[in-house]
Amino acid sequence: MGFKDIFKKMGGSGRPSADSAQVDALIEKLSSADWKTRYDACKALSALGPAAEKASARLQDLIDDDNGDVCNAAADALSKIERA
């Protein structure tokens, strides 16, 4: 399942719904050597909000990523996960 597939699955809250396997797949992408893949995974997890809570530890690590866009996306995802 790709990033676009996750965004297409909208729940009643206006956020995409996700099952544990989808979140696990996104968490795995957070370790990619490609910064764009890490960035896209952060954005997808951000859109999931609290449903992506188990990604919090890995997102916390990415706040120190070498790529500034990844750092910002990870911080944004953490904020959205913890807000609701």
N, CA, C and O atoms as a CHARMM CRD file, in Angstrom:
* protein
*
  336
    1    1 MET  N      0.85500  -1.17400   0.00000 PROA 1      0.00000
    2    1 MET  CA     0.00000   0.00000   0.00000 PROA 1      0.00000
    3    1 MET  C      0.89400   1.22800   0.00000 PROA 1      0.00000
    4    1 MET  O      1.81100   1.33200   0.81500 PROA 1      0.00000
    5    2 GLY  N      0.63500   2.14500  -0.89800 PROA 2      0.00000
    6    2 GLY  CA     1.43200   3.35300  -1.01500 PROA 2      0.00000
    7    2 GLY  C      0.86500   4.50700  -0.19800 PROA 2      0.00000
    8    2 GLY  O     -0.20000   4.39400   0.40900 PROA 2      0.00000
    9    3 PHE  N      1.58700   5.60300  -0.19600 PROA 3      0.00000
   10    3 PHE  CA     1.17000   6.78700   0.55200 PROA 3      0.00000
   11    3 PHE  C     -0.17800   7.28700   0.06300 PROA 3      0.00000
   12    3 PHE  O     -1.04000   7.63400   0.87000 PROA 3      0.00000
   13    4 LYS  N     -0.36900   7.32800  -1.23700 PROA 4      0.00000
   14    4 LYS  CA    -1.62800   7.84000  -1.79000 PROA 4      0.00000
   15    4 LYS  C     -2.80200   6.96300  -1.37800 PROA 4      0.00000
   16    4 LYS  O     -3.90100   7.46900  -1.15200 PROA 4      0.00000
   17    5 ASP  N     -2.58600   5.66700  -1.27900 PROA 5      0.00000
   18    5 ASP  CA    -3.66400   4.76500  -0.85100 PROA 5      0.00000
   19    5 ASP  C     -4.09100   5.06900   0.57500 PROA 5      0.00000
   20    5 ASP  O     -5.27800   5.01100   0.89500 PROA 5      0.00000
   21    6 ILE  N     -3.14000   5.39000   1.42700 PROA 6      0.00000
   22    6 ILE  CA    -3.46000   5.70800   2.81600 PROA 6      0.00000
   23    6 ILE  C     -4.25600   7.00400   2.88100 PROA 6      0.00000
   24    6 ILE  O     -5.22400   7.10300   3.63500 PROA 6      0.00000
   25    7 PHE  N     -3.85300   7.99400   2.09400 PROA 7      0.00000
   26    7 PHE  CA    -4.56900   9.26800   2.10000 PROA 7      0.00000
   27    7 PHE  C     -5.99000   9.11900   1.56900 PROA 7      0.00000
   28    7 PHE  O     -6.87700   9.87900   1.95700 PROA 7      0.00000
   29    8 LYS  N     -6.21500   8.15500   0.69000 PROA 8      0.00000
   30    8 LYS  CA    -7.54900   7.95600   0.11600 PROA 8      0.00000
   31    8 LYS  C     -8.52700   7.36700   1.12500 PROA 8      0.00000
   32    8 LYS  O     -9.73300   7.58100   1.00600 PROA 8      0.00000
   33    9 LYS  N     -8.03900   6.64300   2.09800 PROA 9      0.00000
   34    9 LYS  CA    -8.90600   5.98700   3.07700 PROA 9      0.00000
   35    9 LYS  C     -9.28200   6.98200   4.16400 PROA 9      0.00000
   36    9 LYS  O     -8.60600   7.07400   5.18900 PROA 9      0.00000
   37   10 MET  N    -10.34800   7.71900   3.94500 PROA 10     0.00000
   38   10 MET  CA   -10.75800   8.74100   4.90900 PROA 10     0.00000
   39   10 MET  C    -11.77300   8.15200   5.88600 PROA 10     0.00000
   40   10 MET  O    -12.68000   7.41900   5.49200 PROA 10     0.00000
   41   11 GLY  N    -11.60800   8.47800   7.13800 PROA 11     0.00000
   42   11 GLY  CA   -12.55600   8.06800   8.16600 PROA 11     0.00000
   43   11 GLY  C    -13.51800   9.20100   8.46600 PROA 11     0.00000
   44   11 GLY  O    -13.39700  10.27100   7.86900 PROA 11     0.00000
   45   12 GLY  N    -14.46500   9.00900   9.36500 PROA 12     0.00000
   46   12 GLY  CA   -15.45200  10.00900   9.72000 PROA 12     0.00000
   47   12 GLY  C    -14.86300  11.24400  10.36600 PROA 12     0.00000
   48   12 GLY  O    -15.51800  12.28600  10.38600 PROA 12     0.00000
   49   13 SER  N    -13.65600  11.17000  10.89300 PROA 13     0.00000
   50   13 SER  CA   -13.03000  12.30400  11.56500 PROA 13     0.00000
   51   13 SER  C    -12.36100  13.26400  10.58700 PROA 13     0.00000
   52   13 SER  O    -11.82700  14.29600  10.99300 PROA 13     0.00000
   53   14 GLY  N    -12.39000  12.92500   9.30400 PROA 14     0.00000
   54   14 GLY  CA   -11.68200  13.75100   8.33800 PROA 14     0.00000
   55   14 GLY  C    -10.22300  13.36700   8.20200 PROA 14     0.00000
   56   14 GLY  O     -9.49700  13.95700   7.40200 PROA 14     0.00000
   57   15 ARG  N     -9.79200  12.39900   8.96300 PROA 15     0.00000
   58   15 ARG  CA    -8.42500  11.88500   8.87200 PROA 15     0.00000
   59   15 ARG  C     -8.48000  10.51200   8.20500 PROA 15     0.00000
   60   15 ARG  O     -9.46200   9.78300   8.34600 PROA 15     0.00000
   61   16 PRO  N     -7.41900  10.16900   7.48000 PROA 16     0.00000
   62   16 PRO  CA    -7.38300   8.82300   6.93000 PROA 16     0.00000
   63   16 PRO  C     -7.39100   7.79500   8.05900 PROA 16     0.00000
   64   16 PRO  O     -6.78000   8.00100   9.10800 PROA 16     0.00000
   65   17 SER  N     -8.08100   6.70500   7.83000 PROA 17     0.00000
   66   17 SER  CA    -8.04100   5.63400   8.81700 PROA 17     0.00000
   67   17 SER  C     -6.86900   4.72300   8.47000 PROA 17     0.00000
   68   17 SER  O     -6.47800   4.62700   7.30700 PROA 17     0.00000
   69   18 ALA  N     -6.32900   4.07600   9.44300 PROA 18     0.00000
   70   18 ALA  CA    -5.18500   3.20000   9.19100 PROA 18     0.00000
   71   18 ALA  C     -5.22800   2.01600  10.11900 PROA 18     0.00000
   72   18 ALA  O     -5.62600   2.12200  11.27900 PROA 18     0.00000
   73   19 ASP  N     -4.81100   0.88500   9.58700 PROA 19     0.00000
   74   19 ASP  CA    -4.68100  -0.26300  10.46800 PROA 19     0.00000
   75   19 ASP  C     -3.21500  -0.37700  10.89100 PROA 19     0.00000
   76   19 ASP  O     -2.34900   0.34100  10.39000 PROA 19     0.00000
   77   20 SER  N     -2.96600  -1.26900  11.79900 PROA 20     0.00000
   78   20 SER  CA    -1.63500  -1.42100  12.37000 PROA 20     0.00000
   79   20 SER  C     -0.58300  -1.74700  11.30400 PROA 20     0.00000
   80   20 SER  O      0.54800  -1.26900  11.38900 PROA 20     0.00000
   81   21 ALA  N     -0.94200  -2.54500  10.31200 PROA 21     0.00000
   82   21 ALA  CA     0.01700  -2.91000   9.26500 PROA 21     0.00000
   83   21 ALA  C      0.41600  -1.69400   8.43700 PROA 21     0.00000
   84   21 ALA  O      1.57000  -1.57100   8.02500 PROA 21     0.00000
   85   22 GLN  N     -0.53600  -0.79500   8.19200 PROA 22     0.00000
   86   22 GLN  CA    -0.22000   0.41600   7.43100 PROA 22     0.00000
   87   22 GLN  C      0.73600   1.31000   8.21600 PROA 22     0.00000
   88   22 GLN  O      1.70100   1.83400   7.66100 PROA 22     0.00000
   89   23 VAL  N      0.46800   1.47800   9.48600 PROA 23     0.00000
   90   23 VAL  CA     1.34900   2.29600  10.32100 PROA 23     0.00000
   91   23 VAL  C      2.72300   1.64100  10.40100 PROA 23     0.00000
   92   23 VAL  O      3.73600   2.33500  10.32400 PROA 23     0.00000
   93   24 ASP  N      2.77800   0.33000  10.55300 PROA 24     0.00000
   94   24 ASP  CA     4.06300  -0.37400  10.59600 PROA 24     0.00000
   95   24 ASP  C      4.85300  -0.16000   9.30700 PROA 24     0.00000
   96   24 ASP  O      6.06800   0.03200   9.34500 PROA 24     0.00000
   97   25 ALA  N      4.15700  -0.19400   8.15900 PROA 25     0.00000
   98   25 ALA  CA     4.83400   0.01600   6.87400 PROA 25     0.00000
   99   25 ALA  C      5.40600   1.43100   6.79000 PROA 25     0.00000
  100   25 ALA  O      6.50900   1.62800   6.27800 PROA 25     0.00000
  101   26 LEU  N      4.66500   2.40300   7.28700 PROA 26     0.00000
  102   26 LEU  CA     5.15700   3.77600   7.28600 PROA 26     0.00000
  103   26 LEU  C      6.33200   3.94700   8.24200 PROA 26     0.00000
  104   26 LEU  O      7.28600   4.66200   7.93300 PROA 26     0.00000
  105   27 ILE  N      6.26700   3.30100   9.39100 PROA 27     0.00000
  106   27 ILE  CA     7.38800   3.35300  10.35000 PROA 27     0.00000
  107   27 ILE  C      8.65100   2.78800   9.70200 PROA 27     0.00000
  108   27 ILE  O      9.74300   3.32400   9.89200 PROA 27     0.00000
  109   28 GLU  N      8.50300   1.72000   8.94900 PROA 28     0.00000
  110   28 GLU  CA     9.65500   1.12200   8.26600 PROA 28     0.00000
  111   28 GLU  C     10.24800   2.11200   7.26100 PROA 28     0.00000
  112   28 GLU  O     11.46700   2.18300   7.10900 PROA 28     0.00000
  113   29 LYS  N      9.39700   2.87100   6.58000 PROA 29     0.00000
  114   29 LYS  CA     9.87800   3.85200   5.59900 PROA 29     0.00000
  115   29 LYS  C     10.62300   5.01300   6.26300 PROA 29     0.00000
  116   29 LYS  O     11.40700   5.69800   5.60600 PROA 29     0.00000
  117   30 LEU  N     10.39000   5.23400   7.53900 PROA 30     0.00000
  118   30 LEU  CA    11.10600   6.29300   8.25500 PROA 30     0.00000
  119   30 LEU  C     12.59200   6.01400   8.35700 PROA 30     0.00000
  120   30 LEU  O     13.37300   6.91700   8.65400 PROA 30     0.00000
  121   31 SER  N     12.99400   4.77300   8.11400 PROA 31     0.00000
  122   31 SER  CA    14.41100   4.39000   8.18100 PROA 31     0.00000
  123   31 SER  C     15.07900   4.35500   6.81200 PROA 31     0.00000
  124   31 SER  O     16.23700   3.95400   6.69800 PROA 31     0.00000
  125   32 SER  N     14.36700   4.76800   5.78500 PROA 32     0.00000
  126   32 SER  CA    14.90900   4.74200   4.42400 PROA 32     0.00000
  127   32 SER  C     16.13800   5.64000   4.30100 PROA 32     0.00000
  128   32 SER  O     16.25000   6.65400   4.99000 PROA 32     0.00000
  129   33 ALA  N     17.04800   5.25800   3.42600 PROA 33     0.00000
  130   33 ALA  CA    18.21800   6.09600   3.13900 PROA 33     0.00000
  131   33 ALA  C     17.81300   7.32100   2.31400 PROA 33     0.00000
  132   33 ALA  O     18.53900   8.31600   2.29000 PROA 33     0.00000
  133   34 ASP  N     16.67400   7.25600   1.64800 PROA 34     0.00000
  134   34 ASP  CA    16.18600   8.34200   0.80000 PROA 34     0.00000
  135   34 ASP  C     15.38500   9.34400   1.62700 PROA 34     0.00000
  136   34 ASP  O     14.36900   8.99100   2.22400 PROA 34     0.00000
  137   35 TRP  N     15.84700  10.59900   1.66000 PROA 35     0.00000
  138   35 TRP  CA    15.18400  11.61000   2.49000 PROA 35     0.00000
  139   35 TRP  C     13.73600  11.83000   2.06800 PROA 35     0.00000
  140   35 TRP  O     12.88000  12.08200   2.91600 PROA 35     0.00000
  141   36 LYS  N     13.45000  11.73900   0.77400 PROA 36     0.00000
  142   36 LYS  CA    12.08800  11.97000   0.28100 PROA 36     0.00000
  143   36 LYS  C     11.13900  10.88900   0.79400 PROA 36     0.00000
  144   36 LYS  O      9.98600  11.17600   1.11400 PROA 36     0.00000
  145   37 THR  N     11.61100   9.66600   0.87300 PROA 37     0.00000
  146   37 THR  CA    10.79200   8.57500   1.41100 PROA 37     0.00000
  147   37 THR  C     10.51000   8.82100   2.88700 PROA 37     0.00000
  148   37 THR  O      9.38100   8.63500   3.34200 PROA 37     0.00000
  149   38 ARG  N     11.53700   9.24100   3.64600 PROA 38     0.00000
  150   38 ARG  CA    11.32200   9.56100   5.06400 PROA 38     0.00000
  151   38 ARG  C     10.33600  10.71600   5.21400 PROA 38     0.00000
  152   38 ARG  O      9.44100  10.66900   6.05800 PROA 38     0.00000
  153   39 TYR  N     10.50100  11.75000   4.39400 PROA 39     0.00000
  154   39 TYR  CA     9.62000  12.91000   4.42400 PROA 39     0.00000
  155   39 TYR  C      8.17100  12.50800   4.13000 PROA 39     0.00000
  156   39 TYR  O      7.25700  12.89400   4.85900 PROA 39     0.00000
  157   40 ASP  N      7.96500  11.73400   3.06300 PROA 40     0.00000
  158   40 ASP  CA     6.61400  11.29500   2.69800 PROA 40     0.00000
  159   40 ASP  C      5.98100  10.45300   3.80100 PROA 40     0.00000
  160   40 ASP  O      4.78400  10.56900   4.06500 PROA 40     0.00000
  161   41 ALA  N      6.78000   9.60800   4.44200 PROA 41     0.00000
  162   41 ALA  CA     6.25500   8.79200   5.53800 PROA 41     0.00000
  163   41 ALA  C      5.84600   9.66700   6.71300 PROA 41     0.00000
  164   41 ALA  O      4.81700   9.41900   7.34200 PROA 41     0.00000
  165   42 CYS  N      6.63800  10.68300   7.01400 PROA 42     0.00000
  166   42 CYS  CA     6.27000  11.62700   8.08900 PROA 42     0.00000
  167   42 CYS  C      4.95200  12.31800   7.76600 PROA 42     0.00000
  168   42 CYS  O      4.08500  12.44400   8.63000 PROA 42     0.00000
  169   43 LYS  N      4.79900  12.76900   6.51600 PROA 43     0.00000
  170   43 LYS  CA     3.57600  13.45800   6.11700 PROA 43     0.00000
  171   43 LYS  C      2.36700  12.52900   6.21500 PROA 43     0.00000
  172   43 LYS  O      1.29600  12.94600   6.65600 PROA 43     0.00000
  173   44 ALA  N      2.53700  11.27800   5.80700 PROA 44     0.00000
  174   44 ALA  CA     1.44000  10.31800   5.87900 PROA 44     0.00000
  175   44 ALA  C      1.06100  10.03800   7.33500 PROA 44     0.00000
  176   44 ALA  O     -0.12200   9.95800   7.66700 PROA 44     0.00000
  177   45 LEU  N      2.05800   9.89100   8.19300 PROA 45     0.00000
  178   45 LEU  CA     1.78700   9.65800   9.61400 PROA 45     0.00000
  179   45 LEU  C      1.14000  10.88000  10.24800 PROA 45     0.00000
  180   45 LEU  O      0.27800  10.74800  11.11700 PROA 45     0.00000
  181   46 SER  N      1.54600  12.05400   9.82300 PROA 46     0.00000
  182   46 SER  CA     0.94900  13.29200  10.31200 PROA 46     0.00000
  183   46 SER  C     -0.54400  13.32600  10.00700 PROA 46     0.00000
  184   46 SER  O     -1.34800  13.72500  10.85000 PROA 46     0.00000
  185   47 ALA  N     -0.90700  12.91000   8.81300 PROA 47     0.00000
  186   47 ALA  CA    -2.31200  12.90300   8.40400 PROA 47     0.00000
  187   47 ALA  C     -3.13800  11.90400   9.21600 PROA 47     0.00000
  188   47 ALA  O     -4.34600  12.07900   9.37800 PROA 47     0.00000
  189   48 LEU  N     -2.49300  10.87100   9.71700 PROA 48     0.00000
  190   48 LEU  CA    -3.20500   9.85800  10.50700 PROA 48     0.00000
  191   48 LEU  C     -3.46700  10.31100  11.93600 PROA 48     0.00000
  192   48 LEU  O     -4.33700   9.76600  12.61600 PROA 48     0.00000
  193   49 GLY  N     -2.71900  11.30200  12.38700 PROA 49     0.00000
  194   49 GLY  CA    -2.92000  11.81100  13.74500 PROA 49     0.00000
  195   49 GLY  C     -2.70900  10.73900  14.79200 PROA 49     0.00000
  196   49 GLY  O     -1.76100   9.96000  14.69800 PROA 49     0.00000
  197   50 PRO  N     -3.58800  10.68600  15.80100 PROA 50     0.00000
  198   50 PRO  CA    -3.42500   9.75700  16.91800 PROA 50     0.00000
  199   50 PRO  C     -3.35300   8.27500  16.51600 PROA 50     0.00000
  200   50 PRO  O     -2.82400   7.45700  17.26900 PROA 50     0.00000
  201   51 ALA  N     -3.87700   7.93200  15.34800 PROA 51     0.00000
  202   51 ALA  CA    -3.81500   6.53500  14.89300 PROA 51     0.00000
  203   51 ALA  C     -2.37300   6.08600  14.65000 PROA 51     0.00000
  204   51 ALA  O     -2.09600   4.88900  14.56600 PROA 51     0.00000
  205   52 ALA  N     -1.46300   7.04800  14.53900 PROA 52     0.00000
  206   52 ALA  CA    -0.05500   6.73800  14.28300 PROA 52     0.00000
  207   52 ALA  C      0.80200   6.84800  15.53500 PROA 52     0.00000
  208   52 ALA  O      2.02000   6.99900  15.43800 PROA 52     0.00000
  209   53 GLU  N      0.19500   6.77600  16.68800 PROA 53     0.00000
  210   53 GLU  CA     0.91800   6.98100  17.94900 PROA 53     0.00000
  211   53 GLU  C      2.13900   6.08500  18.10700 PROA 53     0.00000
  212   53 GLU  O      3.14600   6.50600  18.67500 PROA 53     0.00000
  213   54 LYS  N      2.06100   4.86900  17.61600 PROA 54     0.00000
  214   54 LYS  CA     3.20800   3.97400  17.81800 PROA 54     0.00000
  215   54 LYS  C      4.43000   4.37400  16.99700 PROA 54     0.00000
  216   54 LYS  O      5.49900   3.78500  17.15600 PROA 54     0.00000
  217   55 ALA  N      4.28500   5.37000  16.12200 PROA 55     0.00000
  218   55 ALA  CA     5.42800   5.88400  15.36400 PROA 55     0.00000
  219   55 ALA  C      6.15500   6.99400  16.11700 PROA 55     0.00000
  220   55 ALA  O      7.18800   7.47600  15.65200 PROA 55     0.00000
  221   56 SER  N      5.64100   7.40100  17.25400 PROA 56     0.00000
  222   56 SER  CA     6.17400   8.56300  17.97700 PROA 56     0.00000
  223   56 SER  C      7.66700   8.46500  18.28500 PROA 56     0.00000
  224   56 SER  O      8.39700   9.43700  18.08900 PROA 56     0.00000
  225   57 ALA  N      8.12100   7.34000  18.75100 PROA 57     0.00000
  226   57 ALA  CA     9.54000   7.20200  19.11900 PROA 57     0.00000
  227   57 ALA  C     10.44100   7.39600  17.90000 PROA 57     0.00000
  228   57 ALA  O     11.46000   8.08200  17.97600 PROA 57     0.00000
  229   58 ARG  N     10.06200   6.79600  16.79000 PROA 58     0.00000
  230   58 ARG  CA    10.88100   6.92800  15.57400 PROA 58     0.00000
  231   58 ARG  C     10.82100   8.35500  15.03500 PROA 58     0.00000
  232   58 ARG  O     11.83000   8.88200  14.56700 PROA 58     0.00000
  233   59 LEU  N      9.65000   8.98100  15.09700 PROA 59     0.00000
  234   59 LEU  CA     9.52400  10.37600  14.66000 PROA 59     0.00000
  235   59 LEU  C     10.38300  11.29100  15.52600 PROA 59     0.00000
  236   59 LEU  O     10.98900  12.24200  15.03200 PROA 59     0.00000
  237   60 GLN  N     10.42700  10.99300  16.81100 PROA 60     0.00000
  238   60 GLN  CA    11.26000  11.77500  17.73600 PROA 60     0.00000
  239   60 GLN  C     12.72600  11.73900  17.28900 PROA 60     0.00000
  240   60 GLN  O     13.42200  12.75400  17.32800 PROA 60     0.00000
  241   61 ASP  N     13.18400  10.55700  16.86500 PROA 61     0.00000
  242   61 ASP  CA    14.55300  10.41700  16.36500 PROA 61     0.00000
  243   61 ASP  C     14.79400  11.27100  15.12000 PROA 61     0.00000
  244   61 ASP  O     15.88500  11.81000  14.93100 PROA 61     0.00000
  245   62 LEU  N     13.77200  11.39100  14.27600 PROA 62     0.00000
  246   62 LEU  CA    13.92600  12.11100  13.01600 PROA 62     0.00000
  247   62 LEU  C     13.95400  13.62700  13.18400 PROA 62     0.00000
  248   62 LEU  O     14.25500  14.34500  12.23100 PROA 62     0.00000
  249   63 ILE  N     13.65300  14.11200  14.35200 PROA 63     0.00000
  250   63 ILE  CA    13.76500  15.55100  14.58900 PROA 63     0.00000
  251   63 ILE  C     15.22700  15.98600  14.43500 PROA 63     0.00000
  252   63 ILE  O     15.50000  17.16100  14.18800 PROA 63     0.00000
  253   64 ASP  N     16.16000  15.05000  14.57900 PROA 64     0.00000
  254   64 ASP  CA    17.59200  15.32900  14.39600 PROA 64     0.00000
  255   64 ASP  C     18.10700  14.85600  13.03200 PROA 64     0.00000
  256   64 ASP  O     19.31600  14.71400  12.84700 PROA 64     0.00000
  257   65 ASP  N     17.21000  14.61400  12.08400 PROA 65     0.00000
  258   65 ASP  CA    17.60200  14.14100  10.75800 PROA 65     0.00000
  259   65 ASP  C     18.52500  15.15100  10.07300 PROA 65     0.00000
  260   65 ASP  O     18.46300  16.34600  10.35900 PROA 65     0.00000
  261   66 ASP  N     19.36700  14.67500   9.18100 PROA 66     0.00000
  262   66 ASP  CA    20.26900  15.54800   8.42900 PROA 66     0.00000
  263   66 ASP  C     19.52400  16.47100   7.46700 PROA 66     0.00000
  264   66 ASP  O     20.03200  17.53100   7.10100 PROA 66     0.00000
  265   67 ASN  N     18.32500  16.07200   7.06000 PROA 67     0.00000
  266   67 ASN  CA    17.53700  16.87400   6.13200 PROA 67     0.00000
  267   67 ASN  C     16.51700  17.71800   6.90900 PROA 67     0.00000
  268   67 ASN  O     15.70500  17.17500   7.65800 PROA 67     0.00000
  269   68 GLY  N     16.56100  19.02800   6.73100 PROA 68     0.00000
  270   68 GLY  CA    15.68000  19.93000   7.45500 PROA 68     0.00000
  271   68 GLY  C     14.20600  19.70500   7.17500 PROA 68     0.00000
  272   68 GLY  O     13.37500  19.86800   8.06900 PROA 68     0.00000
  273   69 ASP  N     13.86500  19.32900   5.93800 PROA 69     0.00000
  274   69 ASP  CA    12.46100  19.07300   5.61200 PROA 69     0.00000
  275   69 ASP  C     11.94000  17.86700   6.38800 PROA 69     0.00000
  276   69 ASP  O     10.79700  17.85800   6.84600 PROA 69     0.00000
  277   70 VAL  N     12.78300  16.85900   6.52900 PROA 70     0.00000
  278   70 VAL  CA    12.40000  15.67000   7.29900 PROA 70     0.00000
  279   70 VAL  C     12.22100  16.04200   8.77200 PROA 70     0.00000
  280   70 VAL  O     11.27200  15.59800   9.41800 PROA 70     0.00000
  281   71 CYS  N     13.13300  16.85700   9.29700 PROA 71     0.00000
  282   71 CYS  CA    13.03100  17.30900  10.69700 PROA 71     0.00000
  283   71 CYS  C     11.68400  17.99300  10.93300 PROA 71     0.00000
  284   71 CYS  O     10.97200  17.67100  11.88400 PROA 71     0.00000
  285   72 ASN  N     11.34900  18.93000  10.06700 PROA 72     0.00000
  286   72 ASN  CA    10.09700  19.67000  10.21400 PROA 72     0.00000
  287   72 ASN  C      8.87600  18.77700  10.06400 PROA 72     0.00000
  288   72 ASN  O      7.90600  18.92200  10.80700 PROA 72     0.00000
  289   73 ALA  N      8.91700  17.85400   9.11000 PROA 73     0.00000
  290   73 ALA  CA     7.78900  16.94300   8.90000 PROA 73     0.00000
  291   73 ALA  C      7.61200  16.01300  10.10700 PROA 73     0.00000
  292   73 ALA  O      6.48600  15.70600  10.49900 PROA 73     0.00000
  293   74 ALA  N      8.71300  15.57600  10.68500 PROA 74     0.00000
  294   74 ALA  CA     8.63700  14.71200  11.87000 PROA 74     0.00000
  295   74 ALA  C      8.04200  15.47500  13.04700 PROA 74     0.00000
  296   74 ALA  O      7.20600  14.94100  13.77500 PROA 74     0.00000
  297   75 ALA  N      8.47000  16.71900  13.23700 PROA 75     0.00000
  298   75 ALA  CA     7.93200  17.53400  14.32900 PROA 75     0.00000
  299   75 ALA  C      6.43500  17.79000  14.13300 PROA 75     0.00000
  300   75 ALA  O      5.66000  17.73700  15.08800 PROA 75     0.00000
  301   76 ASP  N      6.03800  18.06500  12.90000 PROA 76     0.00000
  302   76 ASP  CA     4.62400  18.28900  12.59300 PROA 76     0.00000
  303   76 ASP  C      3.80900  17.02200  12.87300 PROA 76     0.00000
  304   76 ASP  O      2.71900  17.09500  13.44000 PROA 76     0.00000
  305   77 ALA  N      4.33500  15.88100  12.48200 PROA 77     0.00000
  306   77 ALA  CA     3.63100  14.61400  12.71300 PROA 77     0.00000
  307   77 ALA  C      3.46200  14.36600  14.21700 PROA 77     0.00000
  308   77 ALA  O      2.38500  13.98100  14.67100 PROA 77     0.00000
  309   78 LEU  N      4.51600  14.58700  14.97200 PROA 78     0.00000
  310   78 LEU  CA     4.41900  14.41000  16.42800 PROA 78     0.00000
  311   78 LEU  C      3.35900  15.32100  17.03400 PROA 78     0.00000
  312   78 LEU  O      2.58900  14.91300  17.90300 PROA 78     0.00000
  313   79 SER  N      3.33500  16.53400  16.56700 PROA 79     0.00000
  314   79 SER  CA     2.35100  17.50000  17.06600 PROA 79     0.00000
  315   79 SER  C      0.92500  17.02300  16.78200 PROA 79     0.00000
  316   79 SER  O      0.05200  17.11100  17.64600 PROA 79     0.00000
  317   80 LYS  N      0.69900  16.53000  15.59500 PROA 80     0.00000
  318   80 LYS  CA    -0.65200  16.08800  15.22900 PROA 80     0.00000
  319   80 LYS  C     -1.03200  14.78100  15.91200 PROA 80     0.00000
  320   80 LYS  O     -2.20900  14.54900  16.18700 PROA 80     0.00000
  321   81 ILE  N     -0.06900  13.94000  16.18400 PROA 81     0.00000
  322   81 ILE  CA    -0.32800  12.67900  16.87800 PROA 81     0.00000
  323   81 ILE  C     -0.72400  12.96800  18.32600 PROA 81     0.00000
  324   81 ILE  O     -1.62600  12.32800  18.86700 PROA 81     0.00000
  325   82 GLU  N     -0.05500  13.92100  18.94400 PROA 82     0.00000
  326   82 GLU  CA    -0.27200  14.19000  20.36200 PROA 82     0.00000
  327   82 GLU  C     -1.44200  15.12300  20.63800 PROA 82     0.00000
  328   82 GLU  O     -1.91000  15.19300  21.77500 PROA 82     0.00000
  329   83 ARG  N     -1.92700  15.84000  19.63100 PROA 83     0.00000
  330   83 ARG  CA    -2.98900  16.83400  19.82800 PROA 83     0.00000
  331   83 ARG  C     -4.34500  16.27400  20.16700 PROA 83     0.00000
  332   83 ARG  O     -5.05800  16.85100  20.98700 PROA 83     0.00000
  333   84 ALA  N     -4.71600  15.18900  19.57400 PROA 84     0.00000
  334   84 ALA  CA    -6.09200  14.69800  19.75200 PROA 84     0.00000
  335   84 ALA  C     -6.26900  13.80900  20.94000 PROA 84     0.00000
  336   84 ALA  O     -7.37600  13.33300  21.19600 PROA 84     0.00000
